[in-house]
Amino acid sequence: MVTATIPDICPRCNVPNQQMSLFCNSCRLYLRDETMTVERCTYTRRFFGNSLLEGVLILVTLIIGWFIWLIFTSKTGQTPAKRLVNTYPINIETGRQLSQGETWLREIVIKFLALGVANGITSGLAGLLDDIWLFFDKDRQTLHDKVLKQVVVYAPAGLPPSMQFQQNAPLRYTAPPIMPGQQAAPPQPHVKDVAEDLRELARLKEDGVITEEEYERKRADLVNKM
């Protein structure tokens, strides 16, 4: 997550975003939504409306019906349960809803297959930990949300165009990774500015303000900055 792209103050209720969360802790606004219509899911909507309702739909539709339903709902990045409760998984880096491929990766490969294997090994502990994680996370993320760099939002009127999936759209919120203990590189000076400094340095040498040794040393430093 690139925290520099998250507002310091909620534009809707003006409450400071002290935790640098994706959502306002007061009015639940999704802080990257310019239309101020998208919000954080409540615990009830996220856990019961998504997780438990999804399980009920899978049983009622005898699994096959759910998969057929998913073919249609995945066009908006949703599962059948998410469609019914108006929630959308959002890619944190693109700032947009998931593509169909990302939706199938999330729901089938990660949640159904990978988490199913983990549940078998841990006697269901992995799935339980994955679900209850959102009760302690400031952005209502489960563990698989964090792995996939996604967050689930509530949009009762649908997502605004800026958050809908766009093919080959550039990433909106990425930045070069910085390793722990490493500082970001300072901005490089413009070549034109360095050239002007070199001319000024030459003038100082001709006027006798600096020595030949000082001139060569400062000139080498400026050249290295180009």
C-alpha positions as CSV (number, residue, x, y, z in Angstrom):
1,M,0.0,0.0,0.0
2,V,1.2,3.5,-0.9
3,T,0.1,5.6,2.0
4,A,1.1,8.9,0.2
5,T,-2.0,8.5,-1.9
6,I,-4.4,8.4,1.1
7,P,-5.8,11.7,2.3
8,D,-4.8,13.0,5.7
9,I,-8.3,14.3,6.4
10,C,-11.6,12.9,5.4
11,P,-13.2,15.1,2.7
12,R,-16.7,14.3,3.9
13,C,-16.5,14.8,7.6
14,N,-13.1,16.4,8.0
15,V,-11.9,13.9,10.6
16,P,-8.1,13.4,10.6
17,N,-6.9,10.0,9.2
18,Q,-4.4,9.3,12.0
19,Q,-4.0,5.6,11.2
20,M,-3.5,6.3,7.4
21,S,-6.4,3.9,6.7
22,L,-8.1,3.5,3.4
23,F,-11.4,4.4,5.2
24,C,-12.5,7.2,7.5
25,N,-12.9,5.9,11.0
26,S,-15.8,8.3,11.6
27,C,-18.1,8.1,8.5
28,R,-16.6,5.0,6.9
29,L,-15.9,6.8,3.6
30,Y,-13.5,5.1,1.2
31,L,-11.0,7.9,1.1
32,R,-9.8,7.2,-2.5
33,D,-13.3,7.7,-3.9
34,E,-13.7,11.2,-5.4
35,T,-17.5,10.8,-5.5
36,M,-17.8,10.1,-1.8
37,T,-20.3,7.3,-2.4
38,V,-18.2,4.2,-1.6
39,E,-17.8,3.1,2.0
40,R,-16.1,0.5,4.3
41,C,-18.2,-2.6,4.8
42,T,-19.7,-3.1,8.2
43,Y,-18.7,-6.3,10.1
44,T,-22.2,-7.7,9.5
45,R,-22.1,-7.0,5.7
46,R,-18.5,-8.3,5.3
47,F,-18.6,-11.4,7.5
48,F,-22.3,-12.5,7.5
49,G,-23.4,-10.9,4.2
50,N,-20.4,-12.2,2.3
51,S,-18.8,-15.3,4.0
52,L,-21.9,-17.0,5.5
53,L,-24.3,-16.0,2.7
54,E,-21.8,-17.3,0.1
55,G,-21.8,-20.7,1.8
56,V,-25.6,-20.8,1.9
57,L,-25.8,-20.0,-1.8
58,I,-23.3,-22.7,-2.6
59,L,-25.4,-25.3,-0.8
60,V,-28.7,-24.1,-2.2
61,T,-27.5,-24.0,-5.8
62,L,-25.7,-27.4,-5.4
63,I,-22.3,-25.8,-6.1
64,I,-22.8,-26.1,-9.9
65,G,-25.4,-23.4,-9.9
66,W,-23.1,-21.1,-7.9
67,F,-20.3,-21.6,-10.5
68,I,-22.6,-20.7,-13.3
69,W,-23.8,-17.7,-11.4
70,L,-20.2,-16.7,-10.8
71,I,-19.6,-16.5,-14.6
72,F,-22.0,-13.6,-14.8
73,T,-21.1,-11.8,-11.5
74,S,-17.4,-12.0,-12.1
75,K,-17.8,-9.4,-14.9
76,T,-18.1,-6.8,-12.1
77,G,-15.5,-8.5,-9.9
78,Q,-18.2,-9.9,-7.6
79,T,-19.4,-13.3,-6.3
80,P,-23.1,-14.0,-6.2
81,A,-23.2,-13.1,-2.5
82,K,-21.3,-9.9,-3.0
83,R,-23.7,-9.0,-5.8
84,L,-26.7,-9.4,-3.4
85,V,-25.1,-7.1,-0.7
86,N,-23.5,-4.6,-3.1
87,T,-19.9,-5.2,-2.1
88,Y,-16.8,-5.1,-4.4
89,P,-13.2,-6.3,-4.0
90,I,-10.9,-3.5,-5.1
91,N,-7.3,-3.9,-6.2
92,I,-5.4,-1.5,-4.0
93,E,-2.7,-0.8,-6.5
94,T,-5.0,0.0,-9.5
95,G,-7.8,1.5,-7.4
96,R,-10.3,-0.4,-9.5
97,Q,-12.6,-3.4,-9.2
98,L,-11.2,-6.8,-10.2
99,S,-11.1,-8.2,-13.7
100,Q,-12.8,-11.6,-14.3
101,G,-9.5,-13.3,-14.2
102,E,-8.6,-11.7,-10.8
103,T,-12.0,-12.6,-9.5
104,W,-11.6,-16.3,-10.4
105,L,-8.0,-16.3,-9.0
106,R,-9.3,-14.8,-5.7
107,E,-12.4,-17.0,-5.3
108,I,-11.4,-20.3,-6.8
109,V,-7.6,-20.6,-6.7
110,I,-6.9,-18.7,-3.4
111,K,-10.1,-19.1,-1.3
112,F,-11.5,-22.4,-2.6
113,L,-8.3,-24.4,-3.4
114,A,-5.4,-22.9,-1.5
115,L,-7.5,-22.1,1.6
116,G,-9.2,-25.5,1.3
117,V,-5.9,-27.3,1.4
118,A,-4.8,-25.1,4.4
119,N,-8.0,-25.9,6.2
120,G,-7.4,-29.6,5.7
121,I,-3.9,-29.4,7.1
122,T,-4.9,-27.3,10.1
123,S,-8.3,-28.8,10.8
124,G,-10.1,-25.6,9.8
125,L,-7.9,-23.2,11.8
126,A,-6.6,-21.5,8.7
127,G,-10.0,-20.5,7.4
128,L,-11.1,-19.4,10.9
129,L,-8.0,-17.2,11.3
130,D,-8.6,-15.8,7.8
131,D,-12.2,-14.8,8.6
132,I,-11.7,-13.3,12.0
133,W,-8.7,-11.3,10.9
134,L,-11.0,-8.6,9.5
135,F,-12.4,-7.9,13.0
136,F,-9.0,-6.6,14.0
137,D,-7.9,-5.0,10.8
138,K,-8.4,-1.2,10.3
139,D,-9.3,-1.7,6.6
140,R,-11.6,-4.8,7.2
141,Q,-9.1,-7.0,5.3
142,T,-8.9,-10.7,5.7
143,L,-5.5,-12.5,5.3
144,H,-6.3,-13.4,1.7
145,D,-7.1,-9.8,1.1
146,K,-3.7,-8.8,2.3
147,V,-1.9,-11.4,0.2
148,L,-3.8,-10.3,-2.9
149,K,-3.4,-6.6,-2.1
150,Q,-7.2,-6.1,-2.2
151,V,-9.9,-4.5,0.0
152,V,-13.7,-5.0,-0.1
153,V,-15.9,-1.9,-0.3
154,Y,-19.6,-1.2,0.0
155,A,-21.1,0.6,-3.0
156,P,-24.9,0.7,-2.7
157,A,-25.2,2.6,-6.0
158,G,-22.5,0.7,-7.8
159,L,-18.9,1.7,-8.3
160,P,-18.1,5.1,-9.9
161,P,-16.5,4.9,-13.4
162,S,-13.1,5.8,-11.9
163,M,-13.2,2.6,-9.9
164,Q,-14.5,0.2,-12.5
165,F,-12.2,-2.2,-14.3
166,Q,-10.4,-0.9,-17.4
167,Q,-8.4,-3.1,-19.7
168,N,-4.7,-2.2,-19.7
169,A,-5.3,0.8,-17.5
170,P,-2.1,2.1,-15.8
171,L,-1.6,1.6,-12.1
172,R,-2.8,4.5,-10.0
173,Y,-1.2,4.0,-6.6
174,T,2.1,2.2,-7.0
175,A,5.5,3.6,-6.1
176,P,9.1,2.1,-6.2
177,P,9.5,-0.2,-3.2
178,I,11.9,1.0,-0.5
179,M,13.8,-1.7,1.5
180,P,13.7,-1.5,5.3
181,G,16.3,1.1,6.4
182,Q,16.7,2.5,2.9
183,Q,15.9,6.1,2.3
184,A,14.2,7.3,-0.9
185,A,16.7,8.7,-3.4
186,P,16.7,12.5,-3.5
187,P,15.4,14.1,-6.7
188,Q,18.1,14.5,-9.3
189,P,18.9,18.1,-10.4
190,H,17.9,19.2,-13.8
191,V,20.8,19.1,-16.4
192,K,20.2,22.8,-17.3
193,D,20.6,23.8,-13.6
194,V,23.9,21.9,-13.4
195,A,25.2,23.5,-16.6
196,E,24.5,27.0,-15.1
197,D,26.3,26.1,-11.9
198,L,29.3,25.0,-14.0
199,R,29.4,28.3,-15.8
200,E,29.2,30.2,-12.5
201,L,32.0,28.1,-11.1
202,A,34.2,28.9,-14.1
203,R,33.5,32.6,-13.6
204,L,34.5,32.4,-10.0
205,K,37.8,30.8,-10.9
206,E,38.5,33.4,-13.6
207,D,37.8,36.2,-11.1
208,G,40.2,34.6,-8.6
209,V,37.5,34.0,-6.0
210,I,38.3,30.3,-5.8
211,T,41.5,28.4,-6.3
212,E,42.2,25.9,-9.1
213,E,42.0,23.0,-6.6
214,E,38.6,24.2,-5.3
215,Y,37.4,24.6,-8.9
216,E,38.3,21.1,-9.9
217,R,36.8,19.6,-6.8
218,K,33.5,21.4,-7.2
219,R,33.4,20.8,-10.9
220,A,33.8,17.1,-10.3
221,D,30.9,17.1,-7.8
222,L,28.6,18.9,-10.3
223,V,29.5,16.5,-13.1
224,N,28.6,13.5,-10.9
225,K,25.2,15.0,-10.4
226,M,24.4,15.1,-14.1
